[in-house]
Amino acid sequence: MRAAAIICIRNEEVHVERLIRDLVTEGLDVVLLDNDSTDATVELAEPFLGRGLLRIERIPWLGCLSTEQALEATRRAIEGLDHDWVLHLGADESPASPDEGKTLLDGFAEADAAGANCINFDEFVFIPRAGEDMRGRDYRRLVTRYYFLDPYSPRLMRAWRRDAGLDNRRYAGHQLTGGARIYERSFPLRHYVVLSADHARRKYLDRVVAQDEADRGWHAGREMESEDLELPGDDPRIRMLPDGSSKAFDRSMPCRSHYWNWAKERPVRYDRLSARARRWARRRLITRYEIVPARGEAPH
């Protein structure tokens, strides 16, 4: 089995080397779609060509963040591949198999053998402590604080069989249309959303998004104001891994939004969130999805 990850990227010199190295270690080939980066992103990626990185393609910068443009470019890149599975990612993300000692490619093979055509990911958002700056450091190993972001489920159908006729463009790259048969086991996705308060400022305060996408709610929850810049201190929603390589994630207290929106939320009944979120997700999808059990049991 072969799998490839497609990443659309712009000015991500803080992530690009770690991103490619992670994916190659997990057994995947990589296609990088560069959105006219003005920093060292391309220069840092080029040494990986022929070492897991298949190619770097240029996408013209339109003057604003356009997810639709990125998804269309991703679709074209997928059409040029002959891999069995494909994965769509952001530069600040790191996916993995749920099992210790198994690669992401191993996980795709297990899902494929069970008859699934896509995989949902659970999002674990990793954040440094207040005052820390992890840019230029081994944040993948050093940052172990995280929260489980799960406003509804399934939410991140990021990997799928290339020949299954599935499409990720309708829902901003998060969900698939076309008859999803989701593997029963959700895989972990680490999201290094910010590496310091200053990184948050540079990433979000002046970010301009395509207006039609904002009107559709595609960028909801990412609005950050100046008072939201500081990283959170101790909070019961924040968990801690024993070390940077552990997969022992705690899903017991899912968050509906990113930390900068927590103060604006009403109190959450965590025992009710999951069932309500699943019902909401089913209503939101155009087509109903099917869950495919692990180990070859009959689907339900």
Residue frames relative to the residue before (quaternion, step in Angstrom):
aa qw qx qy qz dx dy dz
M 1.0000 0.0000 0.0000 0.0000 0.00 0.00 0.00
R 0.1175 -0.7777 0.6146 0.0603 3.55 -1.12 0.73
A 0.0465 -0.7885 0.6132 0.0077 3.56 -1.10 0.74
A 0.1298 -0.7869 0.6010 0.0528 3.54 -1.16 0.69
A 0.2666 -0.7352 0.6036 0.1551 3.54 -1.16 0.73
I 0.1642 -0.7658 0.6166 0.0797 3.54 -1.03 0.89
I 0.0186 -0.8131 0.5800 -0.0458 3.57 -0.67 1.11
C 0.1838 -0.7386 0.6390 0.1112 3.53 -0.91 1.01
I 0.0183 -0.8453 0.5242 -0.1016 3.55 -0.60 1.17
R 0.0450 0.7730 -0.6327 0.0097 3.57 -1.17 0.63
N 0.8577 -0.0667 0.0152 0.5095 3.57 -0.82 1.07
E 0.4120 0.6976 -0.4738 0.3451 3.55 0.76 1.12
E 0.1099 0.8283 -0.5399 0.1019 3.57 0.88 0.91
V 0.6114 0.5555 -0.3609 0.4329 3.61 1.15 -0.42
H 0.7753 0.3606 -0.1721 0.4891 3.59 1.18 -0.51
V 0.5918 0.6730 -0.3779 0.2324 3.57 0.93 -0.86
E 0.6607 0.4957 -0.3316 0.4558 3.62 0.89 -0.77
R 0.6537 0.5035 -0.3097 0.4725 3.58 0.91 -0.89
L 0.6406 0.5504 -0.3174 0.4312 3.57 0.94 -0.91
I 0.7050 0.4475 -0.2767 0.4755 3.60 0.72 -1.02
R 0.6473 0.5240 -0.3239 0.4489 3.58 0.93 -0.87
D 0.6319 0.5330 -0.3297 0.4560 3.60 0.95 -0.85
L 0.7132 0.4749 -0.2718 0.4382 3.57 0.76 -1.05
V 0.6446 0.5058 -0.3251 0.4723 3.59 0.98 -0.78
T 0.6351 0.5251 -0.3210 0.4668 3.58 1.03 -0.79
E 0.6831 0.4758 -0.2726 0.4823 3.57 1.13 -0.69
G 0.6187 -0.6053 0.3190 0.3861 3.60 1.28 0.16
L 0.5858 0.6043 -0.3553 0.4067 3.60 1.25 0.18
D 0.3936 -0.6233 0.6096 0.2914 3.50 -1.35 0.41
V 0.2570 -0.7798 0.5594 0.1136 3.58 -1.21 0.50
V 0.0895 -0.7309 0.6733 0.0671 3.52 -1.17 0.80
L 0.1638 -0.7996 0.5747 0.0601 3.57 -0.71 1.11
L 0.1351 -0.7710 0.6202 0.0513 3.57 -0.80 1.07
D 0.1278 -0.8337 0.5357 0.0414 3.58 -0.19 1.27
N 0.2748 -0.7851 0.5450 0.1054 3.54 -0.72 1.21
D 0.7011 -0.4905 0.2550 0.4503 3.57 0.66 1.23
S 0.0345 0.8231 -0.5628 0.0671 3.58 0.73 1.04
T 0.2560 -0.7691 0.5698 0.1353 3.54 -1.11 0.77
D 0.6260 0.4868 -0.3498 0.4988 3.59 1.29 0.10
A 0.7383 -0.4342 0.2944 0.4240 3.61 -1.19 -0.44
T 0.2465 0.8115 -0.5051 0.1596 3.62 1.20 0.32
V 0.7182 0.4481 -0.2670 0.4605 3.59 0.69 -1.07
E 0.6498 0.5260 -0.3224 0.4439 3.58 0.92 -0.88
L 0.6810 0.4787 -0.2900 0.4722 3.60 1.01 -0.75
A 0.6654 0.5041 -0.3023 0.4602 3.59 1.14 -0.58
E 0.5911 0.6480 -0.3635 0.3139 3.59 0.97 -0.83
P 0.6345 0.5343 -0.3704 0.4180 3.69 0.90 -0.63
F 0.6374 0.5324 -0.3364 0.4440 3.63 1.18 -0.32
L 0.4493 0.6789 -0.4648 0.3480 3.62 1.23 -0.11
G 0.7931 0.2083 -0.1996 0.5364 3.57 -0.76 1.08
R 0.7070 0.3631 -0.2438 0.5558 3.58 1.32 0.00
G 0.7956 -0.2043 0.0899 0.5632 3.56 0.99 0.88
L 0.6686 0.4251 -0.2828 0.5407 3.56 1.18 -0.55
L 0.3217 -0.7893 0.4952 0.1682 3.57 -0.44 1.24
R 0.7788 -0.2049 0.1720 0.5673 3.56 0.89 -0.90
I 0.2737 -0.7008 0.6276 0.2002 3.53 -1.39 0.26
E 0.0859 -0.7960 0.5988 0.0208 3.55 -0.70 1.10
R 0.3734 -0.7261 0.5342 0.2192 3.57 -1.12 0.68
I 0.1004 -0.7414 0.6607 0.0607 3.53 -1.14 0.82
P 0.4371 -0.7137 0.4653 0.2882 3.65 -0.69 0.94
W 0.4340 -0.6772 0.5347 0.2592 3.56 -1.09 0.79
L 0.2789 -0.7972 0.5227 0.1166 3.57 -0.78 1.09
G 0.6130 -0.5659 0.3451 0.4299 3.59 1.27 0.08
C 0.7718 0.1354 -0.1070 0.6120 3.58 1.30 -0.02
L 0.5850 -0.5566 0.4472 0.3846 3.55 -1.26 0.33
S 0.0032 -0.8028 0.5945 -0.0460 3.57 -0.62 1.15
T 0.2721 -0.7715 0.5580 0.1389 3.57 -0.32 1.26
E 0.6144 0.5601 -0.3467 0.4343 3.57 1.03 -0.77
Q 0.6374 0.5138 -0.3224 0.4752 3.58 0.97 -0.83
A 0.6649 0.5096 -0.3042 0.4536 3.58 0.93 -0.90
L 0.6702 0.4983 -0.3044 0.4582 3.59 0.97 -0.82
E 0.6311 0.5131 -0.3379 0.4735 3.58 1.04 -0.70
A 0.6505 0.4998 -0.3130 0.4786 3.59 1.00 -0.79
T 0.6195 0.5360 -0.3333 0.4668 3.58 1.08 -0.73
R 0.6412 0.5265 -0.3205 0.4571 3.57 0.97 -0.86
R 0.6598 0.4976 -0.3152 0.4665 3.59 0.93 -0.84
A 0.6437 0.5212 -0.3219 0.4587 3.58 1.01 -0.81
I 0.6366 0.5295 -0.3240 0.4575 3.59 0.99 -0.81
E 0.6460 0.5322 -0.3218 0.4426 3.58 0.98 -0.81
G 0.6930 0.4638 -0.2767 0.4776 3.58 1.18 -0.44
L 0.6024 0.5579 -0.3536 0.4482 3.59 1.29 0.09
D 0.2357 -0.7511 0.5907 0.1768 3.56 -1.30 0.30
H 0.3589 0.7499 -0.4764 0.2862 3.59 1.23 0.48
D 0.5723 -0.6032 0.4373 0.3426 3.56 -1.24 0.47
W 0.7959 0.1176 -0.0382 0.5927 3.59 0.96 -0.90
V 0.1528 -0.7622 0.6208 0.1014 3.55 -1.23 0.55
L 0.1716 -0.7679 0.6142 0.0599 3.53 -1.24 0.63
H 0.1651 -0.7778 0.6012 0.0801 3.57 -0.92 0.95
L 0.0133 0.8334 -0.5459 0.0857 3.59 -0.67 1.13
G 0.3795 -0.6380 0.6018 0.2946 3.48 -1.44 0.18
A 0.6556 -0.5551 0.3461 0.3772 3.56 -1.19 0.50
D 0.7250 0.4351 -0.2458 0.4741 3.60 1.09 -0.65
E 0.5847 0.5848 -0.3602 0.4318 3.59 1.23 0.40
S 0.0791 -0.7802 0.6195 0.0371 3.56 -1.26 0.48
P 0.1272 -0.8230 0.5512 0.0519 3.61 -0.27 1.25
A 0.0450 -0.7948 0.6050 0.0185 3.57 -1.25 0.40
S 0.5743 -0.5146 0.4965 0.3985 3.51 -1.38 0.15
P 0.5212 -0.6478 0.4411 0.3378 3.64 -1.08 0.51
D 0.6958 0.4889 -0.2643 0.4551 3.61 1.21 -0.37
E 0.5006 -0.6303 0.5039 0.3134 3.54 -1.05 0.82
G 0.8209 0.2670 -0.1926 0.4667 3.55 -1.04 0.79
K 0.6827 0.4233 -0.2969 0.5163 3.61 1.24 0.07
T 0.4260 -0.7054 0.5100 0.2468 3.55 -1.04 0.82
L 0.6659 -0.4649 0.3925 0.4317 3.53 -1.32 0.15
L 0.6317 0.5254 -0.3350 0.4612 3.59 1.00 -0.76
D 0.6012 0.5377 -0.3513 0.4755 3.60 1.06 -0.69
G 0.6632 0.5145 -0.3000 0.4533 3.57 0.95 -0.88
F 0.6285 0.5197 -0.3321 0.4739 3.57 1.01 -0.79
A 0.6476 0.5240 -0.3212 0.4504 3.59 0.95 -0.85
E 0.6453 0.5131 -0.3222 0.4652 3.61 1.00 -0.77
A 0.6500 0.5045 -0.3132 0.4742 3.58 0.97 -0.86
D 0.6486 0.5250 -0.3101 0.4557 3.55 0.97 -0.88
A 0.6655 0.5077 -0.3021 0.4562 3.59 0.94 -0.87
A 0.6575 0.5068 -0.3055 0.4663 3.59 1.14 -0.60
G 0.5609 -0.6249 0.3766 0.3912 3.58 1.26 -0.25
A 0.4615 0.6649 -0.4571 0.3687 3.59 1.25 0.25
N 0.2430 -0.7666 0.5687 0.1726 3.56 -1.19 0.48
C 0.7898 0.1412 -0.1384 0.5806 3.60 1.23 0.16
I 0.2763 -0.7452 0.5911 0.1378 3.53 -1.34 0.42
N 0.2832 -0.7268 0.6042 0.1628 3.53 -1.05 0.88
F 0.2261 -0.7695 0.5844 0.1232 3.55 -1.14 0.70
D 0.3176 -0.6960 0.6109 0.2038 3.54 -1.18 0.72
E 0.3070 -0.7909 0.5104 0.1405 3.56 -0.80 1.06
F 0.0601 -0.7721 0.6326 -0.0100 3.54 -0.77 1.15
V 0.2040 -0.8167 0.5354 0.0690 3.57 -0.42 1.29
F 0.1887 -0.8031 0.5613 0.0662 3.56 -0.58 1.21
I 0.0033 -0.8097 0.5846 -0.0524 3.54 -0.87 1.00
P 0.4596 -0.6614 0.5099 0.3020 3.61 -1.01 0.76
R 0.5931 -0.5299 0.4521 0.4038 3.53 -1.31 0.03
A 0.6542 -0.4919 0.3892 0.4227 3.56 -1.25 0.41
G 0.7959 0.2816 -0.2319 0.4832 3.55 -0.90 0.97
E 0.6102 0.5506 -0.3608 0.4409 3.60 1.22 -0.27
D 0.1158 -0.7526 0.6431 0.0813 3.56 -1.22 0.59
M 0.1397 -0.8379 0.5270 0.0270 3.56 -0.42 1.26
R 0.4065 0.6961 -0.4955 0.3235 3.60 1.19 0.17
G 0.8123 0.2135 -0.1854 0.5102 3.55 -0.88 1.00
R 0.6556 0.4629 -0.3141 0.5073 3.59 1.27 0.12
D 0.5951 -0.5629 0.4311 0.3784 3.57 -1.28 0.22
Y 0.0627 -0.8555 0.5137 0.0195 3.57 0.58 1.19
R 0.5623 0.6048 -0.3887 0.4086 3.62 1.12 -0.57
R 0.7220 0.3928 -0.2253 0.5231 3.59 1.11 -0.67
L 0.7489 0.4659 -0.2292 0.4119 3.57 0.90 -0.95
V 0.7079 0.4267 -0.2677 0.4951 3.62 1.02 -0.72
T 0.0044 0.8279 -0.5581 0.0558 3.57 -0.47 1.21
R 0.5382 0.5952 -0.4159 0.4279 3.63 1.27 0.02
Y 0.1079 0.8040 -0.5753 0.1047 3.57 -0.89 0.89
Y 0.1450 -0.7305 0.6444 0.1732 3.53 -1.38 0.13
F 0.4583 -0.6783 0.5153 0.2537 3.53 -1.21 0.65
L 0.1541 -0.7976 0.5804 0.0571 3.58 -0.44 1.24
D 0.2120 0.7881 -0.5376 0.2122 3.57 -0.38 1.24
P 0.0190 -0.8340 0.5514 -0.0034 3.63 0.44 1.15
Y 0.7645 -0.1018 0.0417 0.6352 3.59 1.23 -0.46
S 0.1367 -0.8006 0.5813 0.0496 3.54 -1.20 0.44
P 0.5342 -0.2078 -0.8183 0.0430 1.54 -1.97 1.62
R 0.1921 -0.8250 0.5295 0.0466 3.56 -0.94 0.93
L 0.7997 0.2296 -0.1117 0.5434 3.60 0.98 -0.77
M 0.0164 0.7945 -0.6028 0.0716 3.57 0.10 1.33
R 0.0541 0.8817 -0.4620 0.0795 3.53 0.49 1.24
A 0.7550 0.2964 -0.1929 0.5522 3.63 1.19 -0.31
W 0.1121 0.8026 -0.5774 0.0992 3.56 -0.94 0.85
R 0.5937 -0.5365 0.4532 0.3928 3.54 -1.31 0.34
R 0.5008 -0.6985 0.4273 0.2805 3.52 -0.78 1.07
D 0.7453 0.4104 -0.2156 0.4792 3.59 1.07 -0.73
A 0.4824 0.7167 -0.4052 0.2991 3.61 1.26 0.16
G 0.4725 -0.6921 0.4352 0.3290 3.61 1.23 -0.14
L 0.4429 0.6905 -0.4552 0.3462 3.58 1.20 0.44
D 0.1613 -0.7889 0.5910 0.0487 3.57 -1.18 0.66
N 0.2163 -0.8120 0.5332 0.0979 3.59 -0.84 0.97
R 0.4806 0.7176 -0.4137 0.2881 3.61 1.21 0.19
R 0.6072 0.6094 -0.3670 0.3539 3.62 1.03 -0.60
Y 0.8050 0.2531 -0.0995 0.5273 3.58 0.98 -0.85
A 0.6747 -0.5565 0.2960 0.3839 3.57 0.81 1.07
G 0.6972 -0.4964 0.2751 0.4379 3.57 1.10 0.65
H 0.5794 0.6111 -0.3723 0.3902 3.59 1.25 0.01
Q 0.8104 0.1564 -0.0542 0.5620 3.58 0.87 -0.91
L 0.3904 -0.7316 0.5247 0.1924 3.54 -1.27 0.51
T 0.1798 -0.7382 0.6363 0.1335 3.53 -1.18 0.62
G 0.6234 0.5803 -0.3889 0.3512 3.55 -1.23 0.41
G 0.6903 -0.4852 0.2848 0.4549 3.59 1.21 0.32
A 0.0750 0.8358 -0.5364 0.0901 3.57 0.69 1.11
R 0.0874 -0.7381 0.6679 0.0398 3.53 -1.04 0.93
I 0.1417 -0.8612 0.4873 0.0275 3.53 0.14 1.41
Y 0.4830 -0.6508 0.5085 0.2908 3.54 -0.96 0.91
E 0.5814 -0.6379 0.3938 0.3163 3.54 -0.96 0.95
R 0.7269 0.4100 -0.2326 0.4994 3.59 0.99 -0.78
S 0.2716 -0.7407 0.5909 0.1686 3.58 -0.74 1.03
F 0.3440 -0.7417 0.5457 0.1838 3.56 -1.01 0.88
P 0.4944 -0.6637 0.4634 0.3168 3.63 -1.09 0.55
L 0.0908 -0.7634 0.6385 0.0355 3.53 -1.13 0.82
R 0.2289 -0.7618 0.5936 0.1221 3.58 -0.56 1.17
H 0.0835 -0.7896 0.6075 0.0223 3.57 -0.91 0.94
Y 0.1524 -0.7873 0.5950 0.0547 3.57 -0.55 1.21
V 0.1237 -0.8787 0.4573 0.0583 3.51 0.64 1.26
V 0.7724 -0.0494 0.0164 0.6331 3.61 1.07 -0.72
L 0.3149 -0.7648 0.5386 0.1607 3.55 -1.14 0.69
S 0.7708 -0.0205 -0.0194 0.6365 3.58 1.33 -0.06
A 0.6556 -0.4819 0.3791 0.4408 3.58 -1.25 0.13
D 0.6514 0.5022 -0.3239 0.4676 3.59 1.00 -0.77
H 0.6112 0.5354 -0.3466 0.4687 3.59 1.07 -0.69
A 0.6239 0.5292 -0.3320 0.4694 3.60 1.02 -0.76
R 0.6439 0.5286 -0.3193 0.4516 3.56 0.97 -0.88
R 0.6987 0.4702 -0.2745 0.4641 3.57 0.84 -0.97
K 0.6993 0.5024 -0.2705 0.4305 3.57 1.02 -0.80
Y 0.8418 0.2717 -0.0890 0.4578 3.58 0.85 -0.95
L 0.6370 0.5864 -0.3648 0.3424 3.61 0.86 -0.83
D 0.7993 0.2643 -0.1334 0.5230 3.60 0.89 -0.87
R 0.3926 0.7389 -0.4768 0.2692 3.58 1.20 0.28
V 0.1657 -0.7704 0.6112 0.0740 3.56 -0.93 0.97
V 0.1221 -0.7977 0.5889 0.0453 3.57 -0.79 1.03
A 0.6371 -0.5175 0.4007 0.4071 3.55 -1.24 0.45
Q 0.5071 -0.6983 0.4142 0.2892 3.58 -0.73 1.07
D 0.6576 0.5100 -0.3318 0.4443 3.60 0.91 -0.80
E 0.6367 0.5086 -0.3299 0.4766 3.59 1.11 -0.60
A 0.6196 0.5239 -0.3396 0.4758 3.57 1.05 -0.71
D 0.6455 0.5259 -0.3157 0.4551 3.58 1.00 -0.80
R 0.6807 0.4697 -0.2776 0.4889 3.58 1.15 -0.61
G 0.5105 -0.6697 0.4051 0.3559 3.58 1.27 -0.11
W 0.3543 0.7753 -0.4683 0.2326 3.57 1.24 0.27
H 0.7705 0.3245 -0.1804 0.5181 3.61 1.06 -0.60
A 0.3017 0.7706 -0.5058 0.2435 3.58 1.24 0.41
G 0.7672 0.3409 -0.2706 0.4712 3.54 -1.06 0.82
R 0.6707 0.4790 -0.3054 0.4770 3.59 1.24 -0.19
E 0.4714 0.6680 -0.4559 0.3518 3.59 1.25 0.05
M 0.0280 -0.8000 0.5987 -0.0264 3.55 -0.73 1.10
E 0.2139 -0.7627 0.6004 0.1095 3.55 -1.02 0.90
S 0.7122 -0.4874 0.2838 0.4179 3.57 -1.21 0.44
E 0.6785 0.4973 -0.3097 0.4431 3.61 1.00 -0.71
D 0.6317 0.5517 -0.3247 0.4372 3.60 1.27 -0.22
L 0.4588 0.7519 -0.4101 0.2365 3.57 1.26 -0.15
E 0.6511 0.5445 -0.3391 0.4056 3.57 0.91 -0.83
L 0.4656 -0.6765 0.4995 0.2758 3.53 -1.02 0.84
P 0.5388 -0.6575 0.4132 0.3266 3.61 -1.00 0.72
G 0.4207 -0.6702 0.5497 0.2678 3.52 -1.25 0.55
D 0.8003 -0.1939 0.1687 0.5418 3.56 -1.01 -0.77
D 0.1194 0.7624 -0.6229 0.1284 3.54 -0.98 0.92
P 0.5316 -0.6589 0.4136 0.3349 3.63 -0.86 0.81
R 0.6254 0.5495 -0.3455 0.4330 3.60 1.17 -0.41
I 0.6412 0.5129 -0.3195 0.4730 3.57 1.23 -0.39
R 0.1650 -0.7866 0.5933 0.0450 3.52 -0.84 1.10
M 0.2759 -0.7548 0.5745 0.1553 3.56 -1.32 0.15
L 0.3019 -0.7237 0.5888 0.1959 3.57 -0.89 0.93
P 0.5688 -0.6044 0.4184 0.3689 3.61 -1.09 0.55
D 0.7789 -0.0781 0.0413 0.6209 3.58 1.18 -0.56
G 0.7054 -0.5245 0.2964 0.3734 3.54 -1.26 0.38
S 0.7030 0.4605 -0.2749 0.4670 3.60 1.16 -0.41
S 0.4838 0.6995 -0.4210 0.3153 3.59 1.24 -0.22
K 0.2304 -0.7492 0.6047 0.1417 3.56 -1.27 0.58
A 0.4199 0.7181 -0.4513 0.3230 3.58 1.25 0.40
F 0.0633 0.8473 -0.5216 0.0768 3.58 0.64 1.14
D 0.3259 -0.7261 0.5816 0.1683 3.54 -1.15 0.82
R 0.1230 -0.8170 0.5628 0.0261 3.57 -0.61 1.19
S 0.4184 0.7751 -0.4155 0.2271 3.59 1.25 0.10
M 0.7917 0.2188 -0.1258 0.5563 3.61 1.11 -0.44
P 0.0708 -0.8424 0.5334 0.0300 3.62 0.39 1.18
C 0.3086 -0.7376 0.5758 0.1709 3.56 -1.12 0.75
R 0.4308 -0.7083 0.5018 0.2470 3.56 -1.06 0.73
S 0.8092 0.1013 -0.0246 0.5783 3.59 1.14 -0.50
H 0.6504 -0.4982 0.3928 0.4176 3.55 -1.34 0.08
Y 0.7201 -0.5081 0.2757 0.3838 3.51 -1.26 0.62
W 0.6579 0.5307 -0.3355 0.4159 3.62 0.99 -0.68
N 0.6820 0.4392 -0.2984 0.5030 3.60 1.25 -0.06
W 0.4292 0.7396 -0.4520 0.2538 3.60 1.21 -0.14
A 0.6684 0.5176 -0.3143 0.4318 3.60 0.92 -0.86
K 0.6852 0.4898 -0.2776 0.4621 3.59 1.20 -0.48
E 0.5983 0.5990 -0.3510 0.4000 3.58 1.27 -0.22
R 0.4778 -0.5953 0.5504 0.3383 3.51 -1.31 0.37
P 0.6344 -0.5229 0.3806 0.4233 3.62 -1.14 0.44
V 0.3187 -0.7673 0.5375 0.1441 3.56 -1.02 0.90
R 0.2822 -0.6998 0.6262 0.1962 3.55 -1.07 0.79
Y 0.2648 -0.8262 0.4752 0.1462 3.55 0.00 1.31
D 0.6270 0.5498 -0.3505 0.4263 3.58 1.09 -0.59
R 0.7159 0.4259 -0.2473 0.4948 3.59 1.22 -0.39
L 0.5175 0.7021 -0.3947 0.2889 3.55 1.22 -0.49
S 0.6910 0.5206 -0.3111 0.3932 3.58 0.74 -1.02
A 0.6910 0.4664 -0.2966 0.4659 3.62 0.77 -0.95
R 0.6529 0.5054 -0.3174 0.4665 3.59 0.96 -0.84
A 0.6512 0.5237 -0.3137 0.4508 3.57 0.99 -0.86
R 0.6450 0.5151 -0.3346 0.4546 3.60 0.95 -0.78
R 0.6434 0.5101 -0.3286 0.4668 3.60 0.97 -0.82
W 0.6518 0.5191 -0.3107 0.4573 3.58 0.97 -0.87
A 0.6507 0.5206 -0.3180 0.4522 3.59 0.98 -0.85
R 0.6442 0.5172 -0.3314 0.4558 3.59 0.96 -0.77
R 0.6518 0.4970 -0.3224 0.4735 3.60 0.99 -0.75
R 0.6697 0.5375 -0.2953 0.4187 3.57 1.03 -0.83
L 0.6521 0.5250 -0.3226 0.4417 3.58 1.04 -0.69
I 0.5118 -0.6332 0.4851 0.3190 3.57 -1.06 0.75
T 0.7922 0.1640 -0.0773 0.5827 3.58 0.88 -0.92
R 0.5020 -0.6376 0.4839 0.3275 3.56 -1.06 0.69
Y 0.3004 -0.7497 0.5634 0.1740 3.52 -1.11 0.71
E 0.3102 -0.7231 0.5866 0.1916 3.54 -1.30 0.34
I 0.3093 -0.7303 0.5785 0.1903 3.56 -1.05 0.80
V 0.1930 -0.7788 0.5907 0.0858 3.58 -0.82 1.05
P 0.3753 -0.7555 0.4864 0.2275 3.63 -0.52 1.10
A 0.5140 -0.5989 0.5114 0.3400 3.52 -1.26 0.43
R 0.8171 0.3054 -0.2161 0.4387 3.54 -1.39 0.26
G 0.6431 -0.6184 0.3096 0.3289 3.58 1.12 0.62
E 0.3663 0.7116 -0.5267 0.2863 3.63 1.14 0.38
A 0.6296 -0.5343 0.3943 0.4033 3.56 -1.24 0.35
P 0.5142 -0.6461 0.4618 0.3239 3.60 -0.94 0.84
H 0.1800 -0.7701 0.5998 0.1218 3.56 -1.21 0.53
